[in-house]
Amino acid sequence: MASKPKQVVKTAVITDNPVLRQILGICSALAVTNLMLNSLIMGLALTFVTGFSSFLISLIRKFTPKHIRMMVQTLIIAFLVIVVDVLLRAYYPTMSKALGPYVGLIITNCIIMGRAEAFAQNNPPFLALLDGLASGVGYTLVLLAIAFVRELLGFGSLFGFQVLGETWTNWTLMIMPPGAFFMLGILIWVTNSKKEGGKA
């Protein structure tokens, strides 16, 4: 188990990336990555929830009875997701509408419960916070990488700003669900191929 902050961050973001290595959180990775802004907001929301849920779970881990541990974890995660959802609805209603039900579904995201069980439950609060935030950052980077290609090829834009000329023909496939599926599959394949190649 990683104990030093630098190792915790490196493991969560690169070595054991939750999407590319653990294949977790792929539903939202497929659903919201047609635009970079959507991906960024979704990533920030999950990073907030993962970081602070891990921190709170670690903080009370010694006082939580084992038979209700997962119920307590789910309650903490649900509370933080509700906070994010309310803030988005209040201050960024257009993004809240664009993301639709996927913000609420953060509660069921395997990354959060995975970090709670695998790390926060066995480590001090600061390291748990760091691990949660780093896992969220790793997730966000993957979403942005997929969204970069999908938005650029599908709309000819990045973060809503047109970057390709009028002669560009949008790839409709890229903004449809199969486009996300192919991009995620290629990214996982490339990442794992490089790791295997490094071992050889």
C-alpha positions, 0 to 999 in steps of 0.5 A, spaced: 500 500 500 502 506 497 504 511 503 508 517 501 503 522 498 507 522 491 507 515 490 499 515 492 498 521 486 502 517 481 499 510 482 492 513 482 493 518 476 498 514 472 500 507 474 493 504 476 488 509 473 481 508 475 478 508 467 484 505 463 487 500 468 481 498 473 476 499 467 471 503 472 467 509 471 466 507 464 459 509 463 460 516 464 466 516 460 462 514 454 456 518 456 458 525 457 465 525 452 462 528 446 464 535 449 470 537 453 466 542 457 461 537 459 467 532 461 471 537 465 465 539 469 463 531 470 470 530 472 471 536 477 464 533 480 467 526 481 473 529 483 470 533 489 466 527 491 471 522 491 476 526 494 472 528 500 468 522 501 475 518 502 477 523 507 470 523 511 470 515 510 477 515 513 476 520 518 471 516 521 473 509 519 475 507 526 468 509 529 464 505 524 461 498 525 463 493 520 456 491 519 454 498 517 460 500 514 458 500 506 451 503 508 455 509 512 460 510 506 454 510 501 450 515 505 456 520 505 457 519 498 450 521 496 450 527 501 456 530 497 453 528 490 447 532 492 451 538 494 454 538 487 447 537 484 444 542 488 450 547 486 450 545 479 442 547 478 443 553 482 449 556 479 450 553 472 443 550 470 445 549 463 450 544 465 446 541 470 441 540 464 446 538 459 449 532 464 442 530 465 442 524 470 449 523 470 451 527 476 446 523 480 449 517 478 456 519 481 453 515 487 453 509 483 460 510 480 465 504 482 471 509 482 468 512 489 466 506 492 472 502 490 477 508 493 473 508 499 474 500 500 481 499 498 484 505 500 480 510 505 478 505 510 485 503 511 489 509 511 489 516 514 485 522 512 490 526 508 492 520 504 485 518 503 483 525 501 490 525 496 488 518 493 481 520 492 483 527 489 488 523 484 483 518 482 478 523 480 484 527 476 486 521 473 478 520 471 478 527 468 484 526 464 481 520 461 474 524 459 478 530 457 482 526 452 476 522 449 472 528 449 478 532 445 478 527 439 470 527 439 469 534 439 474 536 435 472 531 429 465 531 431 463 538 431 470 541 429 471 545 436 474 545 442 470 547 449 465 550 444 470 554 440 470 553 432 477 551 431 477 547 424 475 551 418 468 551 414 470 546 409 471 541 415 466 535 414 463 533 421 464 526 423 457 524 425 459 518 428 464 521 433 458 525 437 454 518 437 455 513 443 459 508 438 464 514 437 465 514 445 466 506 445 471 506 440 475 512 443 475 509 450 477 502 447 483 505 443 485 509 449 485 503 453 489 498 448 494 503 447 495 504 454 496 497 456 500 495 450 505 501 452 505 498 459 506 491 456 511 493 452 515 496 457 515 490 461 518 486 455 
